[in-house]
Amino acid sequence: MSVGSPLNVVSILAALIVVAAWLIWVERRLLALWQDRLGPNRLGPLGLFQIVADMLKMLSKQDWIPPFADAPVFVLAPTVVMLTGLTAFAVVPIAPGVGIIDLGFGLLYFLALASLSVYSVILAGYASNSKYALFGALRAAAQTLSYEVFMGLSVMGVVMLAGSFDLRAIVEAQREGWFVGPQFLGFLLFLVAAVAESHRGPFDLPEAETELAAGFHVEYSGMKFGMFFVGEYIGITLGAAMITTLFFGGWLGPWLPPVVWFVLKTLLFILLFILMRGALPRPRYDQLMAYGWKVLLPLSLLNLLATGGLLLWA
């Protein structure tokens, strides 16, 4: 099996969608465990069939579009978040010979697709013709565009150490040691930016239920809401996979098969994303933006300067 083969493409995309749906159950069970409550436990063993019930409910709901909405844009918005997430995952190298496509500029491709995902939120907020949705979309646009800057700067140290934008070359460059060591600050910056980019707690300000009802998707229901929901978990999986690839050696590891190492590392960071949602309080929106521009930007520039200086000295 080679990179780009039909079996590779179908298997990876199908597994990504299944994992994204399965993570809904995982998050509910883990949050319940950490908060000392039950969580889903009625349908099937450990409540596993709760996700099936939710999917059947969404599929059976009427495909309703608010009469005051801009119908074509309203329908387009949830498809954008799904498409950008799935196409961004195409460049993630899962193991030797396992992947959808190898690009010499794979990291730039990922950053570009992550930027395009904000259009989904903006279109949803505009087309809903609702003040809560519009406020959520404006928040999401400012938050995503701001934290994209820090995400891009945080990985430049990795690019300098590996000498390439190719994600497979970046993984291979970590055979002598993971980049999380020399780029620990870059890892922390990328982690924070990935959480903000995916609108996950504690940075879920665009859909803060206490302020904006449900934010940019307040007017959505049925399968359209389901696409936003699954798209969020695809974003979590993509962020965790990129952290694994850039800073933790990707598929590299002893004894176990490469695919297993990649899955285990990615799963660890997915669980970290879930724990952050359950453990950290949501900041005010002005605090979130000030934290980005006044703290993350200077730190990312300092990390870039220090990495360049050390490489020149070496």
QUIVENSUL-V452985 format. One record per residue. N is the residue number from 1. RES is the residue in one small letter. SS is DSSP state (H for helix, E for strand, - for the rest). PHI is phi in degrees with one decimal (NA if undefined). Layout:
BEGIN
N_RES_SS_PHI, N_RES_SS_PHI
END
This chain:
BEGIN
1_m_-_NA, 2_s_-_-119.1, 3_v_-_-61.7, 4_g_-_90.5, 5_s_-_-68.6, 6_p_H_-55.0, 7_l_H_-62.9, 8_n_H_-59.8, 9_v_H_-61.9, 10_v_H_-64.7, 11_s_H_-64.5, 12_i_H_-68.4, 13_l_H_-66.7, 14_a_H_-64.4, 15_a_H_-63.8, 16_l_H_-63.2, 17_i_H_-66.6, 18_v_H_-64.4, 19_v_H_-63.1, 20_a_H_-61.1, 21_a_H_-69.2, 22_w_H_-65.1, 23_l_H_-64.9, 24_i_H_-60.6, 25_w_H_-67.3, 26_v_H_-59.2, 27_e_H_-64.2, 28_r_H_-62.9, 29_r_H_-68.1, 30_l_H_-69.6, 31_l_H_-62.2, 32_a_H_-64.3, 33_l_H_-63.9, 34_w_H_-71.2, 35_q_-_-100.8, 36_d_-_58.1, 37_r_-_-140.7, 38_l_-_-84.3, 39_g_-_75.8, 40_p_-_-65.5, 41_n_-_-150.1, 42_r_-_-99.8, 43_l_-_-93.0, 44_g_-_76.6, 45_p_H_-64.0, 46_l_H_58.0, 47_g_H_74.3, 48_l_-_-62.5, 49_f_-_-83.1, 50_q_H_-61.6, 51_i_H_-65.8, 52_v_H_-62.1, 53_a_H_-63.4, 54_d_H_-62.3, 55_m_H_-65.5, 56_l_H_-63.2, 57_k_H_-63.6, 58_m_H_-66.8, 59_l_H_-67.4, 60_s_H_-86.5, 61_k_-_-73.5, 62_q_-_-64.3, 63_d_-_-77.5, 64_w_-_-96.2, 65_i_-_-119.2, 66_p_-_-55.7, 67_p_-_-64.2, 68_f_-_-91.3, 69_a_-_-87.8, 70_d_-_-84.0, 71_a_H_-56.6, 72_p_H_-60.7, 73_v_H_-69.8, 74_f_H_-59.5, 75_v_H_-76.4, 76_l_H_-69.3, 77_a_H_-54.4, 78_p_H_-67.8, 79_t_H_-70.9, 80_v_H_-64.9, 81_v_H_-65.9, 82_m_H_-69.0, 83_l_H_-65.0, 84_t_H_-65.8, 85_g_H_-64.8, 86_l_H_-68.2, 87_t_H_-73.0, 88_a_H_-66.8, 89_f_H_-69.7, 90_a_H_-61.7, 91_v_H_-94.8, 92_v_-_-73.1, 93_p_-_-83.5, 94_i_-_-85.2, 95_a_E_-166.0, 96_p_-_-58.3, 97_g_-_81.1, 98_v_E_-118.6, 99_g_-_168.3, 100_i_-_-91.3, 101_i_-_-154.7, 102_d_-_-108.0, 103_l_-_-122.9, 104_g_-_-65.3, 105_f_-_-117.3, 106_g_H_-56.5, 107_l_H_-66.3, 108_l_H_-65.2, 109_y_H_-61.1, 110_f_H_-61.0, 111_l_H_-63.3, 112_a_H_-66.9, 113_l_H_-67.9, 114_a_H_-63.4, 115_s_H_-70.0, 116_l_H_-67.4, 117_s_-_-63.9, 118_v_H_-66.6, 119_y_H_-62.9, 120_s_H_-59.3, 121_v_H_-68.2, 122_i_H_-64.1, 123_l_H_-64.0, 124_a_H_-64.1, 125_g_H_-67.0, 126_y_H_-70.3, 127_a_H_-72.3, 128_s_-_-70.6, 129_n_-_56.6, 130_s_-_-132.3, 131_k_H_-67.6, 132_y_H_-66.7, 133_a_H_-64.7, 134_l_H_-65.5, 135_f_H_-62.2, 136_g_H_-63.1, 137_a_H_-66.6, 138_l_H_-64.8, 139_r_H_-61.0, 140_a_H_-62.9, 141_a_H_-62.2, 142_a_H_-65.3, 143_q_H_-65.0, 144_t_H_-67.5, 145_l_H_-63.7, 146_s_H_-68.2, 147_y_H_-75.9, 148_e_H_-62.6, 149_v_H_-59.8, 150_f_H_-72.1, 151_m_H_-64.5, 152_g_H_-63.8, 153_l_H_-68.6, 154_s_H_-67.3, 155_v_-_-95.3, 156_m_H_-67.3, 157_g_H_-64.2, 158_v_H_-63.0, 159_v_H_-61.9, 160_m_H_-66.5, 161_l_H_-69.2, 162_a_H_-84.8, 163_g_-_73.1, 164_s_-_-161.8, 165_f_-_-94.2, 166_d_-_-75.8, 167_l_H_-66.4, 168_r_H_-68.2, 169_a_H_-65.1, 170_i_H_-65.0, 171_v_H_-64.6, 172_e_H_-63.4, 173_a_-_-68.6, 174_q_-_-99.0, 175_r_-_-65.9, 176_e_-_-87.8, 177_g_-_160.5, 178_w_-_-66.9, 179_f_-_-74.0, 180_v_-_-64.5, 181_g_-_-67.8, 182_p_-_-69.4, 183_q_-_-118.5, 184_f_H_-64.0, 185_l_H_-64.6, 186_g_H_-62.1, 187_f_H_-62.6, 188_l_H_-63.0, 189_l_H_-64.6, 190_f_H_-65.4, 191_l_H_-61.8, 192_v_H_-63.4, 193_a_H_-64.9, 194_a_H_-65.9, 195_v_H_-64.9, 196_a_H_-67.0, 197_e_H_-65.3, 198_s_-_-87.8, 199_h_-_57.3, 200_r_-_-93.2, 201_g_-_-61.4, 202_p_-_-86.6, 203_f_-_-102.7, 204_d_-_-91.9, 205_l_H_-64.5, 206_p_H_-63.8, 207_e_H_-129.3, 208_a_-_-64.6, 209_e_H_-68.4, 210_t_H_-73.6, 211_e_H_-114.8, 212_l_H_-121.8, 213_a_-_64.1, 214_a_-_-136.1, 215_g_H_71.7, 216_f_H_-65.5, 217_h_H_-107.0, 218_v_-_-65.0, 219_e_-_-93.3, 220_y_-_-95.2, 221_s_-_-149.7, 222_g_H_62.3, 223_m_H_-67.8, 224_k_H_-64.7, 225_f_H_-63.7, 226_g_H_-61.0, 227_m_H_-67.4, 228_f_H_-62.0, 229_f_H_-64.7, 230_v_H_-68.2, 231_g_H_-59.2, 232_e_H_-63.6, 233_y_H_-74.9, 234_i_H_-63.8, 235_g_H_-62.5, 236_i_H_-62.5, 237_t_H_-62.4, 238_l_H_-64.5, 239_g_H_-61.8, 240_a_H_-64.9, 241_a_H_-65.1, 242_m_H_-71.2, 243_i_H_-61.3, 244_t_H_-60.2, 245_t_H_-69.3, 246_l_H_-80.8, 247_f_H_-121.3, 248_f_-_-123.3, 249_g_-_77.2, 250_g_-_56.1, 251_w_-_-85.1, 252_l_-_-72.1, 253_g_-_168.3, 254_p_-_-82.5, 255_w_-_67.1, 256_l_-_-77.5, 257_p_-_-61.2, 258_p_H_-56.3, 259_v_H_-61.1, 260_v_H_-64.6, 261_w_H_-61.1, 262_f_H_-62.5, 263_v_H_-65.5, 264_l_H_-64.1, 265_k_H_-64.9, 266_t_H_-64.1, 267_l_H_-62.2, 268_l_H_-59.6, 269_f_H_-77.7, 270_i_H_-62.4, 271_l_H_-64.2, 272_l_H_-64.9, 273_f_H_-57.5, 274_i_H_-67.3, 275_l_H_-63.6, 276_m_H_-62.2, 277_r_H_-64.1, 278_g_H_-81.9, 279_a_H_-110.3, 280_l_-_-105.1, 281_p_-_-77.9, 282_r_-_-78.7, 283_p_-_-78.5, 284_r_-_-71.6, 285_y_H_-64.6, 286_d_H_-65.2, 287_q_H_-67.9, 288_l_H_-61.7, 289_m_H_-69.1, 290_a_H_-65.4, 291_y_H_-60.9, 292_g_H_-65.6, 293_w_H_-79.5, 294_k_H_-97.2, 295_v_H_-117.6, 296_l_H_-68.1, 297_l_H_-63.0, 298_p_H_-59.9, 299_l_H_-66.9, 300_s_H_-66.7, 301_l_H_-67.2, 302_l_H_-64.5, 303_n_H_-62.9, 304_l_H_-64.0, 305_l_H_-65.2, 306_a_H_-65.5, 307_t_H_-63.2, 308_g_H_-61.5, 309_g_H_-64.8, 310_l_H_-65.5, 311_l_H_-67.2, 312_l_H_-65.1, 313_w_H_-67.6, 314_a_-_-70.9
END
